[in-house]
Amino acid sequence: MHAQDPTSTPASEASLLAAIDLGSNSFHIIVSRLFAGELNTLDVLSEKVQLAAGLDEQDCLTEEAMARGLECLSRFAQRVQDLPRQSIRVVGTNALRRAANRDLFIERAEALLNTRVEVIAGREEARLIYLGVAHTQADDTGRRLVVDIGGGSTECIIGERFEPRVCESLHMGCVSYTDLFFADGAITESAMQKARTAALQELLSIRRDYRKLGWDSSVGASGTVKAARQACLSLGYSTELLTREALEKLCAYLIEQGRTDKIEIDGVKPERCAVLPAGVAILIALFESLSIDSMSFSDGALREGVLYDMAGRLRHEDVRERTITALARRYHVDRKQASRVEATALIALAQVKDDWGLDSSDYHEMLSWAARSHEIGLAVAHSQFHKHSAYLLHHSDLPGFTQLEQQLLAFLVRGHRRKFPKDDYRQLPSALRQPYRYLCLLLRLAVIMHRSRSKARLPAFTLKVDGNKLDLTFPPGWLMHHPLTRADLEQEAGYLRNIDFKLKFQ
């Protein structure tokens, strides 16, 4: 959402893409070259940070946890320092979703990386994980179940080829369950059973629907499944695939060791051994609850999914476009009216973008999506429908959108009529307040000009701006023949005076 540096290389011309995954247990970075639509991995780095373990009783990240994360990111920053900022995407997951003071960490991380850090919702994380797995699987036929056990959450997805059918993010992970059931390092049969039971309870919310939909194969991704598979291979409990029998044997082996610091398994790092019992307990619960027979492993996961999502946007295959279209269809939006508002808002943007510093394509896209979704709240009620629209945009699962993007979209729609929403405005990141206030004003004017919902073409208009002054000019005599528009603009001038803007029209 930051304005682009006009001297930087456009992402569409860049051959390198980098994704950074700020996970609850580990931070990862992958750098790939995009050529002829294919991604070739050049570099991969991964460090155990255990951000989730640094959440205190108030769900605030401790200074020690933040320091671990920032130290890791300082190394990642060196790896991507020469890449165009538009070629880098940084996503945060469960630990940052939970952290009450995440803005403090994000501010420091963005200063180190010199690019935006996005916190993504659980289902968006699941969608990206599926995308990463699907693109790295040799077999793309049939329906597959994908499972990714992270530090603070577990994502379960059923999809076909490159399209997820259902996505869910569950509140269980190897770090959070280690803190709950193995905090003292002891591995007992009782602790393992409690962890498994807790995971089974969490899985009740998806068990019925997932079993009903079904799948032809199951795939595990990321560190927990990788470590459990490696442990079973090293101990001779299984060959290529993970099975329930092998996991039960691994569970018994871990209980026999008695403590996490006594676990020594070839191919499994000591820091991974510390969270392995919790991960195995969750895995066994998954096998039991979803009746999984066997599970293969995929090297692709969230970071690869982020890369392929970026590559799709470069090819104009942005899932956010499909999301807005589906949203409009679901809430029976008058698409012709939305298109009229969108076209007028974008014409206004083109006239003022240089003076108001709105050159970034991000601003064009967000204004477009806001115009196309500003009336979804009418499906709830006409009274205060702008508030209903904003609520739906802010709190729905919108594939492709980050939590910040949903907040920004909701702000634009919330502010498109009546009084300007000052409280919502103050909740925006400080660097984005001014540009999004400008975008909100453009949407407001576009809505006013199309209030009659007339099919007649709007006449050419001129919008000039100078700081907080707006001068809107129509052809001579047009406003005289459109008294409703004149009355609405007079009322709008009053609303804008309350936020220190001056609107003139003629």
N, C-alpha and C positions, 0 to 999 in steps of 0.2 A: 503494500500500500504506500510505500515511500515514492516520492517523485524520482524519476530516473535521471541519472547523470547523462546529459546529452552527449558527453564525450566518450562514454563507455560503449563497448561493443554490444549490440543488440543480442539477446539470448538466441534468436533465430539464426544468427550467423556464427554462434560459438560452437566449437566442436567438442568442448568438454563440459560435462555436467557433474555437479557434486551434491550429494545428499548427506545430511547430518541428522542422526536420530538420537535425541536426548531421552533415552529410556530410563525406566525406574531403577534398573540394575546396572546397565552398561550404556555408554555412549559409543556410537558407531559413526564412521564416515566412509563413504564410498565415492570414488572418482571414476567416471567412465567417459569414454569417447563415443559420441553419437555420429554414426556414419551410415548413410543409406537406410535410415530407419532402425538400425540395430545398435545396441549398446554393448560396448566392449569394456570390461572392467580393467582399470589401470592400477588402482591402489585401494586397499581396504585397511582401515585401522579400527581397533576396538579396545576400549579400556573399561574396566570395572570401576564404576563411580559410586554405585549404590545410593543414588539420590533418595530413593524411597526410605532407606534406613535412616536418613537424616531428618525425617519429619517428626516433630515433637508432639506432645499431647494436644496442642492447639493447631495441629496441621501446618505448622510453620517450618520451613527449611532452616536448619541450624547454620550458623556461620561456617562450621567445619564442613558440612555437606556442600554448601555453596562453593567453598574454597576448593574442594575436590573437583567439582564440576568445572569451575573456571580454569583451574590448572590444566585439566584435560583439554578444554576448548582453546587454550592458548597454543597448544601443540597443533590442534586441528586448524587453527587460524593460519599458521605458517604454511600448511599444505595447500590452502586455497587462496592465499594472498594475491596471486596473480590472475585469478579467474574473475571474469565480469560478475558483478554482484547478482545480475539477473540469472546467472547460471548456477546459483547456489540456493538450495532450499533447506531450511533447518526446522525440524518439527519436534515438539515436546509431547510426551504421552502422560501416563497415569499420574506419576509423581507431581508433575507440573500442573495437571488438572486439579489435583487435591490441594496443592500448596497455597495457603492463604496469602503468603508473601511472594508469590511467584513473580509479580511485576518487578520486584527488586532484583531477583536473579536474572530475569529476562533483560532488564536494562543493562546490567553488567555484561551479560553474554553478547548482546547486540553491539556493545562498544568494542568488545574483543574481536568479534567476527566481522564487524562492519556490514552486517546484513540483518534482516528481520528474523526473529524467532517466532514461529507459529505454534500455538498449542492446539492440538486437534482433538476432536471429540472421540469417544471410544469406538463408535460405529464407523467413523471416518478412518480411524486407525485400522480397523478390521478390513475395510474396503481396500486400503493401500497394501496391507499384508497379503490379501488374496491376489492383488495385481502382481506383487513381487513373486509370489509362489507360481502363479499361472504362467508367467513369462519365463520361468526357469525350469519348468517341467517339460520333459520330452513328450509325455503323453498328454494330449490336449482333448481327448475324447472322453465322453461320459461325465457324470456329475461327481464332484469331489468335495470332501469335507476337509477344511484346513483348520488346524489348531496351532495357536501360538501362545505359549505361556511366558509372559513377561515378568518383570519384577513386581509390578503392582496390579496387573490385570491380565486376564486371559481372553483372547479373541477366538471366536468360533464362527466359521463362515462356510456356507454351502454355495457352490457356484458351478457353472459350466463354462468351459473355455476361459475367456477373459472377463466374464460377467458374473459378479456375485449375485446370488438369489436372496439369501438372508445373511445378515451380519449381526453379531452380538458381541458386546464387550462385558465380561463378568468381573466382579470385584474380588479377584483372588489372584495371587502371584507368588513367585518363589521367595521374594524378599519380604512381602507383607506376611506370608504364612510362616516364614522363619521367625519373624518377630513375635508372632502370636503363639506358635507351638514349639519352637526350638530355640528360644532366646538364650537359654543357658548353655547351648551346645550339646545337650544330652539328646540322644536318639532312643526313645523307648517305644515299646509296642503301643502303649497308651497314647503317647503323643502322635504317633503315626495314625492311629485310628481316629483321633479327634480331628486331625487335619483332613483326613479322607472324608469324614462325616460332614465337616464344614463345606468342603468342596462339593459333595453330593447335594447338599442343601442349596448351594448357589446354582447348581446345574438344573434344579427342578424347574426354573423359569423357562428353560429352552428345551428340555428333554422331549416333551410330547411332540412339539412342532418339528423339531429336527428329525426325530425318528420317523415321523409321518412323511416328511419330504424325501428322506433317504439319500443315499449316495453310493457310487460304485467303488470309490477308493478314498482312503484317508491319508492326509499328509501333515506332518508336523514341521514347524519352522522355529528358528531362533535357538538360543542357547540352552534352554532347559531340555527340550526334546533332543537336541544334539548331544548334550552331556549324558542323558539317560541312555540313549542309543549306544554311545561310545562305551559307557560302563557295562552294558549288557554284552557288547562285543568282546571287550577285554576280559570279562569274567566268564565268557563262554556260555552265557545264558541264551543267546540268540545269534543269528547270522546277519542277514541284511535288514530284515524288518523288525520293528518293535512289536511284541505281543504281550497280552495280558499275563501269560505264564512267566515270561521273562521279567516283567516288571514286578511281579509278586516275589520272584527270587531275589531281585535287586533290593526290594524292600526288606526282606529277611536279612540279607547281607548287611544292609545299613544298620539295622537294629542290633545285629551281632557286633558291629564295630563299637557301638555304644556312644560315641561322641563324634561330632563333625570334624574335629581337628585330628582324628585318628583315621579318617578315610583316605586311603591311598589307592587310586585306580589309574592304571596306565591310560594316558590320553585325556584325563580330566584334570584341569588345573585346580590347585588348592582353593582358590577363591570361589570357584564354581562348586567344589565339594561342600562348602559351607552352606549353600542354599539347595543342595541336591535333595536332601530328604523331603523338604517341602514341595519341591518340583515333582518328585516321584509320587508323593501322596496325591497331588492334583491330577497327574497323568493317569494314575490307577482309577481315580474317581471318574475321569472322562471316559476311559475304556468301559467302566461298569455302567455308568449312567446312559451313555449313548450306544452301548452294545457294539463297540469297535472291535473288530477281529484282529486287525494288524494295521500298522502305520509305517509309512515310508518317511524319509526326511528330505526336506528341500533346503538348498543353500539360500534361496531367495526368501526375503522377508520384507519388513517395513521399508528399509532404506532402498532396496531395489524397486519396491512399489512406488516410492516417491520419485525415483528417477524416471520410471516409465510413465508416471503421471505427468511429469515435466515434459518429457518427450512428446506425449500426446498433445499437450497444449501448444507446443511448437508446430505441430501438424494440424492445428485448429481442431483438435478432437478433445475439447475441454469438457469434462464431465459436468462442470458447473452449468454449462449451457443446457444440458439435458435435464439437470435438476430443476432449473427455473421453469423450463417448459413443462415438466411433469407437475410441478407445484401449481402452475396456472391451470392446468387441466384438472387437477384434483379439486381445486376450489372454484372451478367454473368461472374463471376470470373472463370478462369481455375482452377477448384478444385483440379485436379491432380498435377498441378504445385504448387499450394498453399500448398498442403499436403507435397510435397517434401521439400519445403522451411521450413515448420513448423517442420518436423522431424529433419532436419539438425540443425536448430536453437536450438531445445531442446536437441539434442545430445551435441552440443557445451556448452549449459548452464550446463548440468550435469557435464561436465569436469571442469568448472571454478567456479561453484557456491560457493564452500567452500572458495576459494582464494579471490573472489570478494564479499563475503557476500550476495549472492543471494539465500539463502536457502528458503525463504518464498514461499509458494504456489502461492501467489499473482503474483510474478514475472514470474513464470512458465505459469500462465494463461494469463497474459498480453502479453507475448512474443508469445504465441500460437495464440492468437486472432489477434495480429498485423501481423503475418505471413499469416494468412488466409484472411486478408482483405487488404493487402498492394497494391493489384492491382485493387481495385475497381475504382480508378480514370481513368483507361483505358477506361471506359464507357463514359468518358467525352472527353478525347483527349490523344494521346500518348505523345505528347510534355508536359513535366513537370507533368507527370501523378502522381508522388508522392505527388505533392502539391495538386492536385485535390483530391486524396485519403484522405489526411490529412484534407482538408476542409470538405469533406463529413462526416468523422468520428467525427469531432469537432462540426459540426452544425446540424447534423441529430438528430431526436428523437430516441434514442437507448434504448429500454426498459431494465431495470435492471442496466444500467450504471449510475453512478453519473457524474456530470459535470467534476470533477477532473479526473475520470477514462477516460472520453472521451478526455480530454486534453492530458493525458499521452499516450493514444492509438494513437492519432493524431500525437504526437511528434515522437513516434517510427516509424510510417509510413512515416512521412515527412522526417525523417533523414535516410531512408534506402538506399539512393543512392545519388550520387553527393556530393556537399559540405555539411559538417555537419551544421545543422541549429542553429547557436549560439544564435540568438535572441529568438527563440522558447525555447531553452534550459534555457536561463536566466529567462524565465517566469514561469518555473516550481517551485514548492515549494522547498526551499533550501535543505530540508532533503531528497528529492527524486531525486535531480539532478544527483548525482554520480551513484546510481544504475540504473537509466534509461539511462544514457550515456553508461554504460556497456551493457545493454540490446540492445540498438540501434546498438552497434558495432557487437553484435552477429547476429542480423538480417541482417546487411550489409554483413557480411561474408557468411551467408547462401544464400542470394540472388545471390552473386557473383558465388558461387559454382554451382548454378543451372541456370546460365544465358542461357545456351544452350537449356534449357527446355527438355533435353534428358531423355528418360525413363530408360536409363541404370542406374544401382545402383551406387551410389557414393562410392568410396573406403573408407575404414576406415581411419579416420584422427585423429590426436592428436592436441589439442589446450591447450597450457600451458600459464599461465599469471603470471606476477609478477608486481603488481601495474599497471603502464601504458605501460608495455611491453607485447606484444603478440607474441607467437611462434607457428606457424601453420605448422604441418608436415604431408605430404602425403607419400604413399608408394614410394619407389625408382623408378624413371623414369616416374611417373604418370604425373607430370607437364610438362615434356618434350613432352609428347604426347597430351597435352591439352594447346596449346600456348595461346588460348583466355583467359583461366582462369589465366595463368601466367601474361598476360598483364593487366588483370583487377586487380589482386592482387598488381602489381607494381603501378598502378594508385591509388589503395586504400591506399597503404603505404604513398603516397604523401598527400592524403586527411587527413589521420590520423596524419601526422606530424604537420599539421596546428592546431591541438588541443592537441599537446604534447603527442601523443601516438606513439609508435614504433612497427611496424608490421614486423616480419621476417617470411619467409616461405621457405619451401624446399620440 
